[in-house]
Amino acid sequence: MYVCIIELDTGAVKRRDGTTVANIAAPERLPIDVVTELTLAYDPPSGHNIRLFDISPTDEIAICEWTTNDDASYKYLYWNGSGWTKRDMIATGEILGTCLRSTIRVGRASLTPVPTGRSI
């Protein structure tokens, strides 16, 4: 999984360190070579699948990772100041559905903070 920052007002595509690697407003710089130009956040072990669930504006990423249809679990990636750290959150078990659009895990992940004074 690779991470980039896209500045919608300028079109700049940047690595995690802020280095501009492309501009979506300048088509001659597209497509982007993801492997050489973007920041690698997580490279799952061989045989593992992952799905992105949420990205926060404070360098946190929620993913689901699985190897078989009954061992899905949520993971939490965060920027520790020098690299990405992965932590387990919760095992969710079975993957629901069989086609890509219906492959959903029980529950969802959100890294969006709840405003003070409000409950979920």
Residue frames as qw, qx, qy, qz and C-alpha x, y, z in Angstrom:
[[0.000, 0.893, 0.449, 0.000, 0.00, 0.00, 0.00],
 [0.445, 0.158, 0.024, 0.881, 1.46, 3.31, -1.09],
 [0.127, -0.809, -0.440, 0.369, 0.58, 6.71, 0.35],
 [0.343, 0.264, 0.191, 0.881, 0.58, 10.13, -1.25],
 [0.029, 0.623, 0.387, -0.679, -0.79, 13.59, -0.56],
 [0.283, 0.476, 0.546, 0.628, -2.79, 15.27, -3.31],
 [0.030, -0.413, -0.242, 0.877, -3.25, 19.01, -3.00],
 [0.360, 0.620, 0.692, 0.087, -6.56, 19.65, -4.70],
 [0.102, 0.923, 0.109, -0.355, -5.97, 23.39, -5.09],
 [0.003, 0.745, -0.525, -0.413, -2.64, 22.99, -6.94],
 [0.898, 0.336, -0.198, -0.204, -2.85, 19.43, -8.27],
 [0.134, 0.638, -0.737, 0.180, 0.48, 18.54, -6.63],
 [0.953, -0.174, -0.235, -0.081, 1.04, 14.86, -5.81],
 [0.017, -0.751, 0.567, -0.338, 3.52, 14.50, -2.95],
 [0.623, 0.019, -0.745, 0.236, 5.33, 11.76, -1.06],
 [0.600, -0.665, -0.428, 0.121, 4.81, 11.50, 2.70],
 [0.560, -0.337, -0.100, 0.750, 7.92, 13.68, 3.20],
 [0.127, 0.829, 0.179, -0.515, 6.37, 16.51, 1.15],
 [0.225, -0.326, 0.613, 0.684, 8.43, 16.00, -2.02],
 [0.639, 0.522, 0.091, -0.558, 6.33, 16.78, -5.11],
 [0.475, -0.143, 0.807, 0.321, 6.50, 13.88, -7.60],
 [0.164, 0.365, 0.738, 0.544, 3.77, 14.79, -10.08],
 [0.237, 0.259, 0.211, -0.912, 0.89, 17.13, -10.78],
 [0.382, 0.414, 0.827, -0.004, -2.56, 15.91, -11.79],
 [0.308, 0.842, 0.170, -0.410, -3.12, 19.26, -13.52],
 [0.167, 0.700, -0.577, -0.386, -0.12, 18.52, -15.79],
 [0.952, 0.131, 0.152, -0.231, -1.06, 15.34, -17.72],
 [0.624, 0.611, -0.477, 0.100, 2.44, 14.98, -19.18],
 [0.060, -0.490, 0.764, -0.415, 3.59, 13.86, -15.69],
 [0.754, -0.051, 0.481, -0.445, 0.99, 11.09, -15.55],
 [0.794, -0.517, -0.282, -0.153, 0.78, 8.20, -14.95],
 [0.283, -0.769, 0.509, -0.261, 2.78, 8.12, -11.73],
 [0.659, 0.197, -0.715, 0.122, 5.22, 5.23, -11.15],
 [0.688, -0.645, -0.065, -0.327, 3.79, 4.25, -7.77],
 [0.922, -0.219, -0.150, 0.282, 6.65, 1.97, -6.73],
 [0.625, 0.132, -0.093, 0.764, 9.45, 4.47, -7.34],
 [0.068, 0.473, 0.053, 0.877, 7.68, 7.78, -6.68],
 [0.560, -0.617, -0.131, -0.538, 5.29, 7.28, -3.74],
 [0.189, -0.493, 0.704, -0.475, 5.77, 6.33, -0.08],
 [0.595, -0.105, -0.789, -0.110, 5.35, 2.65, 0.84],
 [0.490, -0.496, 0.287, -0.656, 3.14, 2.48, 3.95],
 [0.696, -0.215, 0.630, -0.268, 2.62, -1.28, 4.17],
 [0.480, 0.365, -0.723, -0.339, 3.73, -4.32, 2.19],
 [0.846, -0.240, 0.253, -0.404, 1.61, -7.29, 3.31],
 [0.425, -0.348, 0.827, 0.123, 3.22, -10.70, 3.59],
 [0.263, 0.153, -0.788, -0.536, 2.93, -13.03, 0.61],
 [0.245, -0.310, -0.912, -0.111, -0.56, -14.52, 0.37],
 [0.049, -0.530, -0.562, 0.633, -2.22, -11.73, 2.38],
 [0.113, 0.619, 0.495, 0.599, -4.90, -9.45, 0.94],
 [0.165, -0.366, -0.408, 0.820, -5.69, -5.97, 2.21],
 [0.059, 0.718, 0.529, 0.449, -8.49, -3.45, 1.79],
 [0.152, 0.134, -0.226, 0.953, -8.33, 0.21, 2.72],
 [0.190, -0.667, -0.719, 0.046, -11.11, 1.44, 5.03],
 [0.116, -0.976, -0.183, -0.011, -10.15, 4.92, 6.17],
 [0.586, 0.210, -0.141, 0.770, -7.36, 7.49, 6.12],
 [0.267, -0.862, -0.321, 0.286, -7.21, 10.30, 8.65],
 [0.323, 0.894, -0.086, 0.299, -5.65, 13.69, 8.05],
 [0.361, -0.802, 0.451, -0.151, -3.20, 12.88, 10.87],
 [0.328, 0.511, -0.793, -0.053, -1.30, 9.99, 9.23],
 [0.486, -0.077, 0.806, -0.330, -3.47, 7.09, 10.38],
 [0.500, 0.194, -0.623, -0.569, -4.75, 4.33, 8.09],
 [0.676, -0.060, 0.617, -0.398, -7.34, 1.62, 8.80],
 [0.450, 0.315, -0.719, -0.427, -7.13, -1.56, 6.71],
 [0.898, -0.123, 0.308, -0.290, -8.55, -5.06, 6.76],
 [0.192, 0.547, -0.799, -0.161, -6.14, -7.93, 6.11],
 [0.870, -0.048, 0.377, -0.315, -6.90, -11.58, 5.40],
 [0.043, -0.397, 0.859, 0.319, -5.48, -14.76, 3.90],
 [0.058, -0.246, -0.946, -0.203, -8.59, -16.97, 3.84],
 [0.297, -0.501, -0.433, -0.688, -12.33, -16.29, 3.93],
 [0.646, -0.644, -0.393, -0.111, -12.51, -16.75, 7.71],
 [0.677, -0.350, -0.229, 0.606, -9.54, -14.86, 9.15],
 [0.210, 0.720, 0.138, 0.646, -10.14, -11.18, 8.32],
 [0.497, -0.614, -0.362, 0.496, -8.89, -8.64, 10.85],
 [0.129, 0.970, 0.074, 0.192, -8.61, -4.87, 11.11],
 [0.696, -0.104, -0.099, 0.704, -5.19, -3.27, 11.32],
 [0.070, -0.984, -0.115, 0.115, -4.16, 0.25, 12.17],
 [0.696, 0.226, 0.021, 0.682, -1.18, 1.93, 10.51],
 [0.138, -0.979, -0.116, 0.094, 0.26, 5.17, 11.82],
 [0.524, 0.655, -0.246, 0.486, 3.24, 7.36, 11.05],
 [0.732, -0.564, -0.241, 0.296, 5.63, 7.18, 14.03],
 [0.165, -0.922, 0.184, 0.299, 7.84, 10.06, 12.91],
 [0.106, -0.593, 0.698, 0.386, 10.27, 7.97, 10.87],
 [0.178, 0.063, -0.906, -0.379, 8.18, 5.16, 9.34],
 [0.678, -0.227, -0.248, -0.653, 4.83, 3.38, 9.33],
 [0.132, -0.173, 0.894, -0.391, 3.90, 1.16, 12.30],
 [0.585, -0.191, -0.592, -0.521, 1.19, -1.52, 12.07],
 [0.247, -0.132, 0.751, -0.598, -0.97, -2.52, 15.03],
 [0.205, -0.321, -0.896, -0.228, -3.75, -5.09, 15.27],
 [0.374, -0.233, 0.141, -0.887, -7.18, -3.74, 16.23],
 [0.671, -0.001, 0.555, -0.492, -9.68, -6.62, 16.11],
 [0.090, -0.025, 0.933, 0.349, -10.27, -9.93, 14.35],
 [0.552, 0.188, 0.062, -0.810, -13.55, -9.92, 12.44],
 [0.615, 0.053, 0.781, -0.094, -13.51, -13.46, 11.12],
 [0.537, 0.374, 0.712, 0.256, -15.44, -14.41, 8.00],
 [0.022, 0.195, -0.327, -0.925, -15.53, -12.28, 4.87],
 [0.501, 0.487, 0.567, -0.436, -19.12, -11.64, 3.82],
 [0.611, 0.716, -0.002, -0.338, -20.00, -12.21, 0.16],
 [0.816, -0.038, 0.441, 0.371, -17.94, -13.61, -2.67],
 [0.529, 0.659, 0.225, 0.485, -17.71, -10.90, -5.34],
 [0.433, 0.147, -0.194, 0.868, -15.46, -7.85, -4.98],
 [0.205, -0.475, -0.081, -0.852, -18.31, -5.38, -4.42],
 [0.733, -0.522, -0.182, -0.396, -19.90, -7.49, -1.69],
 [0.745, -0.018, -0.493, 0.449, -16.71, -8.51, 0.10],
 [0.212, -0.719, 0.147, -0.645, -17.40, -6.57, 3.27],
 [0.380, 0.009, -0.796, 0.470, -16.28, -7.36, 6.79],
 [0.380, -0.726, -0.573, 0.017, -18.65, -7.14, 9.73],
 [0.333, -0.801, -0.135, 0.479, -18.58, -3.57, 10.97],
 [0.512, 0.755, 0.026, 0.408, -16.53, -0.75, 9.48],
 [0.604, -0.321, -0.178, 0.708, -13.53, 1.27, 10.55],
 [0.150, 0.899, 0.166, 0.376, -13.37, 5.02, 10.89],
 [0.596, -0.146, -0.264, 0.744, -10.51, 7.14, 12.10],
 [0.024, -0.624, -0.181, -0.760, -12.57, 10.33, 11.97],
 [0.163, -0.063, -0.658, 0.732, -12.57, 11.90, 15.43],
 [0.197, -0.718, -0.655, -0.131, -15.93, 12.51, 17.08],
 [0.048, 0.622, -0.087, 0.777, -16.37, 16.23, 17.92],
 [0.123, 0.010, -0.696, 0.707, -16.27, 17.10, 21.61],
 [0.396, 0.138, 0.393, -0.818, -19.68, 16.78, 23.23],
 [0.750, 0.223, -0.274, -0.559, -21.06, 14.40, 20.59],
 [0.602, -0.227, 0.760, -0.096, -21.48, 10.66, 20.87],
 [0.148, 0.199, -0.825, -0.508, -21.42, 7.97, 18.24]]
